[in-house]
């Protein structure tokens, strides 16, 4: 019996001259066809059967359609006519969202900082008169025990990788808590309270790094990200000490100390306006001066006094793609675009772009309050409990349950977006600031995702055609 197909609303057409890419935003497997075949295939959307379409088209197009059909079925360009799009999206919602499990813990050793960066999304949201704090060693110990308890709430996931992030403010302003945290993690890994696969990361401006600090980080195998936004002009354009003193020389000095100690050190590069305007220099600093093999680009968030140009979103998106084209030739890992590349290459849906969305992280404030996103340290909005709460369970908490569903899969405005499956929803904090709710759009991130998807599709096509041409050249007598 002939199978009935239909054209789903999750299928999108990308045009490039005489070639089109058909792409299901939930299946993530583009199928490349001649442009003339698109209207033929779309006839399934009007209720036509395969037999009817073949009868009404030329023999050549009919043969092409029959040859294409298995691939169109596999990539879900065409879907079973019996199922509805509501049923399809609900399947993905049920599978990917609404199941909070904490695997990431941010320890905010202090919310104070020796820098006063213009685009800081943490300090810029703190109310006037906010009192900065230092985390005590007692809070460190209680925080670790709190995290250890949460990761055992689902024993089947306990041995999977966990991440502890040392964060601020500037975490190295609180040396006692810093040392206590590293020792506490090591002890708990040794006695089994933390899994062996517990990664430690730290984000720092590196100005306070000493040789002793660097050796300690190397000994504990901490992955360190140093905030550097490109060359001296780019970094100093948005980053400075509280008194206005320029920071670049001190940051690079700290970076070099970390490298000399054998620390696994990379760069956290916020794409300031100057960084994207002079991106060639930004790349030269990253690759030639710092010689990093791992980094992460950050898109400037809203909610501060730092202004960007009207074309910033597009320029930042293009800059990240340009960097990736160079990085993959030099075996350099960049985190932001690799999230999208990994999802696309593996055809695996990417539901959340941060640990908070999905309900997968806790943030432990210096005073022991526990929230889900460090961007709310000032207001303590979306902070749900404290480290003294021995009964807290994210699966029973309204904050964590809401954030566990905060995915484009559950946002009607995102449903017909081509980038639905690789997006992850961007930053809920930024959406909250822009539109008054974590369920709003992070519009700056939308540009990044859509631009990246278009590039991914045609980059794949170019690789496929290049490989085909190469094989033809080798086999043609």
ABEGO torsion letter per residue (X at the ends): XBBBBBBBAABBBBBBEABBBBBBAAAGBBBBBBAAAAAAAAAAAAGBBAAAAAAABBAAAAAAAAAAAAAAAAAGABBBAABBAAAAAAAAAAAABGBBBBABBBBBABABBABBBAABAAAAABBBGBBBBBBBAAAAAAAAAAAAAAAAABAAAAABBBBBBBBOEBAAABAAAAAAAAAAAAAAAAAGABBABBBBBBBBAGAABBAAAAAAAAAAGBBBBBBBAEBAAAAAAABBBAAGBBAAAAAAAAAAAAAAAGBBBBBBBBBBAAAAABAAAAAAAAAAAAGBABBBBBBBBBGBABBBBAAAAAAAAAAAAAAAAAAAAAGBBBAAAAAAAAAAAAGBBBABABAABGGABBBBBAAGBBBABAAAAAAGBGBABBAABAABBAAABAAAAAAAABBAAABAAAAABAAAAAAGGEBAAAAAAAAGBAABBBAAAAAAAAAAAAAAAAAAAAAAAAAAAAAAAAABX
